[in-house]
Amino acid sequence: MTHAKVIGHGVQRVDARGKVTGQTKFAGDMQLPGMHYGKIVFSPHPRARVLEIDCRAAAAMPGVRKVITARDLPGSNRYGYDVAHRPVLVPAGEETRYIGDAVAMIVAASAEIASRAAAAVVVQYELLEPLSSPRQAMAPGAYQVHAAAPGNRCCQREFVHGDVKLGFEAAEVVVEQTYFTPRQEQAFLETEAGMAYQDDAGVLHVISCLQDPYGVAEDIHIALAIPKSRIHVKGTPVGGGFGGKLNTTIQVHLAAMTCLAKVPVMLVLDREESFAFHAKRHPTEIRLKLGAGRDGIIHALEGEVLADAGPYSGRTPEVIGLTMSALIGPYRIPHVLTSSIGIYTNNLDSGAFRGFGAPQAAIARECLLDKLARTLAMDPLELRRKNFLRPGDKPASPMLGDSPVSLDLLTERIIEKLGPLPSAPKDSSKRIGRSICFDMPVFDVGAIPMLGKSGVGAAVEVYSDGGVTVYAGGTELGQGVTTVLAQMAAEEFGLPMERIRVEMSDNWTCPRAGRTSASRLTYGLGNAVLLATGRLRKTILARAAQMLEISAEDLVLEGAEIRPKGVPAKALSFAAVARTCSDRGDNLREEGWFRSAEDRYMYGHTFMAAAADVAVDVATGEIEILKLVNVLDMGKVLNPVMAYGQLYGGAIQALGYGLMENMVTVDSQAKTPSFAEYMIPSALDVPLEFVAEGVEMPYPTGPFGAKGIGEAALNCTTPTLLNAIADALGVEVNAVPIGQEHILAAIRKRELN
Amino acid sequence: MTSLILRVNGNDHALELEPHRSLLAVLREELGLTGTKEGCNAGDCGACTVLLDGAPVNACLILAVQAAGQEITTIEGVAEEGQLHPLQEAFIEYGAVQCGYCTPGMVLSSIALLRETPRPSRTEIQDALAGNLCRCTGYVQIVEAIQSVAEGRK
């Protein structure tokens, strides 16, 4: 292969121009002639029996085209990832399970009329007592949220490695702590939105912001009994996903609206509806215990994860399974016993959010390691280094793969970037604290626990004018996948980026690519694209060889040409060869189907280090982040500008998770339903000094050696900040988020909880 | 219904509007200018930022009828005849754009900042952007992009 042309360079995003000029159409920006507007009537009560739904006043309003209740729906009225037990609309006689359950829908000539009509739907409810915590839901006699789930148990798993009894017996020091992590909201700037219509053949088209067009099509099929070949789902450029748009959001409701009202329909959730509706980060209670020798070598780890699954299963088993596995982290621990349990409640729904269960585990693990260090009177970094996985080690969990261990390199880089500890100004009430934490982020390489192995497909077509289209079923969330895939095709064909078009997120035009989640697209979809480009390169080189009467081995693709090595003057343009291929009937459209090897583990993984210096003012409780450093082993940095954007963005989300964000519910009602109450970091919260670096330890099976990186920054940064604050104040951490008021209370009480 | 003229990006539009409609709704629904986004409809997120006589405002909090007689600038009015504004070019170069949903508001707030304060400090940049939430970028590259223009590197 020739030297890198665009891979490894910060080439311009292919979608940047449209976004900076406001030309890019997001889901809520679209228009069709005759388009109507939908509005969902959500239940105001987390748990209530629907007695009667009176739509007469709503239906009589001028401009209202259709009012829909459960009895109008064709099909099963049930859908859902993992377990299809979500109702589209709760029928009379059944109970709601959370405030995001819908009881009716309106289709009207304007958004305003639809809103007024929704407010005019009169629903009689019998109010019932909701289950507002996992412990309440586990108590004997608690009602069952789902008939098929006794004890409100959504999932339960256990992992055993070695024998923790032996491990703790051998330990000279044991530390234990219970950690409480909050519900974090994805807070994407674009709320759930979509447009749907039926074409003249009665085929359904759904155009919406989503993270899995295939999953959405499946849910529409199950819920509304529409044949699969008549469901077209097209994902629009997403205005932020982070997992909150991974499960089907409003698309089934939207499909029902258009099919029943027989007009194109636009549906957009307002911010309060969005905050109530989609699944968020699982709140957890994690009890963790470590046993170590006085020399700092860890012998045993025992952990229990209790998670609030919310009203529906969704991604809970996978997420909580990962929390359980991630408790071990990048450390060699001979004896492990971990378990996880997800419990249904009537609280807000829980599901996928960047990190997918690992951020909760990282908090418990890294904070308890610091507690162990303090107990041993040992430097926290030294404690970790003694227990790092070493090159050649296999991580304890059988879920994990075979990445080279880069912890020593990360340690070296992070110490260098961190520099000396700053000192507090003289006579000030500020205390300085520092922490260095580590993580082993995972990414999907092609097999999913519970679902078995999956393949990832892509297609590439070369046109007779030498242009190229890549068909890739993943979704652009802002993470830059469109650009990365264009870079790969440009690199393989030796073409400029402008010649490559990438068509994404379409269940009809793009081969099955699976979901956009688990940091999986660069690796899986990238490899699928490379398989396709590989076949096309062969075809093109064979044709060029014939045209030039040279062996194909002596040709290279670069500079939009096919060049004989050493005789560049005899080059043919890529376009000319493509033209000839087309004229001679060569196949210029190839698919690539990537599957991880039979004996591959289920996740790829990598290594991450994060460090923070903070100043905490003991007089006011204010926290100032003086310096934040993130170093991630990326395998291969495909596009440094975009890759560092992932680190910065993930780290600031982690800052929010640790210091300010908490989607509070009381009696299962949302108490923070707006940006005024649910605070996310603003530009004011960026650390004074913020350094991100990607190191490269090539991943043998990754495209160009690359790994998945989208989620990594979030996991590690939260405990780093918490531990730095704890270091500054000399107190323990066991609950999150930590704000000014907690700092002040802790100073009085000597404990942060 | 009220008759009025809204001057948007240098063009006059004669409209008949109910007085309760927000400038955001009118820009998007009556004028088809969908570059200005709705993020919260409550003035908390800044996705709907437009310039009114050069000053950044949340269009969701302005009644359309209030904006009559003022120069309204939306993201569509920033590039001139296909030529990107230096801030737009910097946003692209520095990776300040990820999902793009906050970008129109960010660009307009940045334009207003640099007109008022051509050489802002980092703190002044952060203050000017405090009302524009971004969930993707972590703000770092946005600040770098603005600094590059302020320091004349663009």
Boltz contact constraints between the chains, C-beta under 6 A:
constraints:
  - contact:
      token1: [A, 12]
      token2: [B, 92]
      max_distance: 6.0
  - contact:
      token1: [A, 16]
      token2: [B, 92]
      max_distance: 6.0
  - contact:
      token1: [A, 16]
      token2: [B, 97]
      max_distance: 6.0
  - contact:
      token1: [A, 19]
      token2: [B, 97]
      max_distance: 6.0
  - contact:
      token1: [A, 19]
      token2: [B, 100]
      max_distance: 6.0
  - contact:
      token1: [A, 19]
      token2: [B, 103]
      max_distance: 6.0
  - contact:
      token1: [A, 20]
      token2: [B, 88]
      max_distance: 6.0
  - contact:
      token1: [A, 20]
      token2: [B, 91]
      max_distance: 6.0
  - contact:
      token1: [A, 20]
      token2: [B, 97]
      max_distance: 6.0
  - contact:
      token1: [A, 20]
      token2: [B, 103]
      max_distance: 6.0
  - contact:
      token1: [A, 21]
      token2: [B, 79]
      max_distance: 6.0
  - contact:
      token1: [A, 22]
      token2: [B, 35]
      max_distance: 6.0
  - contact:
      token1: [A, 22]
      token2: [B, 75]
      max_distance: 6.0
  - contact:
      token1: [A, 22]
      token2: [B, 76]
      max_distance: 6.0
  - contact:
      token1: [A, 22]
      token2: [B, 104]
      max_distance: 6.0
  - contact:
      token1: [A, 24]
      token2: [B, 100]
      max_distance: 6.0
  - contact:
      token1: [A, 29]
      token2: [B, 34]
      max_distance: 6.0
  - contact:
      token1: [A, 187]
      token2: [B, 135]
      max_distance: 6.0
  - contact:
      token1: [A, 188]
      token2: [B, 135]
      max_distance: 6.0
  - contact:
      token1: [A, 189]
      token2: [B, 39]
      max_distance: 6.0
  - contact:
      token1: [A, 189]
      token2: [B, 47]
      max_distance: 6.0
  - contact:
      token1: [A, 189]
      token2: [B, 101]
      max_distance: 6.0
  - contact:
      token1: [A, 189]
      token2: [B, 102]
      max_distance: 6.0
  - contact:
      token1: [A, 189]
      token2: [B, 135]
      max_distance: 6.0
  - contact:
      token1: [A, 190]
      token2: [B, 101]
      max_distance: 6.0
  - contact:
      token1: [A, 239]
      token2: [B, 99]
      max_distance: 6.0
  - contact:
      token1: [A, 239]
      token2: [B, 101]
      max_distance: 6.0
  - contact:
      token1: [A, 240]
      token2: [B, 99]
      max_distance: 6.0
  - contact:
      token1: [A, 240]
      token2: [B, 135]
      max_distance: 6.0
  - contact:
      token1: [A, 240]
      token2: [B, 136]
      max_distance: 6.0
  - contact:
      token1: [A, 271]
      token2: [B, 40]
      max_distance: 6.0
  - contact:
      token1: [A, 478]
      token2: [B, 98]
      max_distance: 6.0
  - contact:
      token1: [A, 478]
      token2: [B, 99]
      max_distance: 6.0
  - contact:
      token1: [A, 478]
      token2: [B, 136]
      max_distance: 6.0
  - contact:
      token1: [A, 641]
      token2: [B, 95]
      max_distance: 6.0
  - contact:
      token1: [A, 645]
      token2: [B, 95]
      max_distance: 6.0
  - contact:
      token1: [A, 645]
      token2: [B, 98]
      max_distance: 6.0
  - contact:
      token1: [A, 645]
      token2: [B, 137]
      max_distance: 6.0
  - contact:
      token1: [A, 645]
      token2: [B, 141]
      max_distance: 6.0
  - contact:
      token1: [A, 648]
      token2: [B, 138]
      max_distance: 6.0
  - contact:
      token1: [A, 648]
      token2: [B, 140]
      max_distance: 6.0
  - contact:
      token1: [A, 649]
      token2: [B, 136]
      max_distance: 6.0
  - contact:
      token1: [A, 649]
      token2: [B, 137]
      max_distance: 6.0
  - contact:
      token1: [A, 649]
      token2: [B, 138]
      max_distance: 6.0
  - contact:
      token1: [A, 652]
      token2: [B, 138]
      max_distance: 6.0
  - contact:
      token1: [A, 674]
      token2: [B, 42]
      max_distance: 6.0
  - contact:
      token1: [A, 675]
      token2: [B, 40]
      max_distance: 6.0
  - contact:
      token1: [A, 675]
      token2: [B, 44]
      max_distance: 6.0
  - contact:
      token1: [A, 675]
      token2: [B, 45]
      max_distance: 6.0
  - contact:
      token1: [A, 676]
      token2: [B, 44]
      max_distance: 6.0
  - contact:
      token1: [A, 682]
      token2: [B, 130]
      max_distance: 6.0
  - contact:
      token1: [A, 683]
      token2: [B, 126]
      max_distance: 6.0
  - contact:
      token1: [A, 683]
      token2: [B, 129]
      max_distance: 6.0
  - contact:
      token1: [A, 683]
      token2: [B, 130]
      max_distance: 6.0
  - contact:
      token1: [A, 683]
      token2: [B, 139]
      max_distance: 6.0
  - contact:
      token1: [A, 684]
      token2: [B, 126]
      max_distance: 6.0
  - contact:
      token1: [A, 684]
      token2: [B, 130]
      max_distance: 6.0
  - contact:
      token1: [A, 686]
      token2: [B, 139]
      max_distance: 6.0
  - contact:
      token1: [A, 690]
      token2: [B, 140]
      max_distance: 6.0
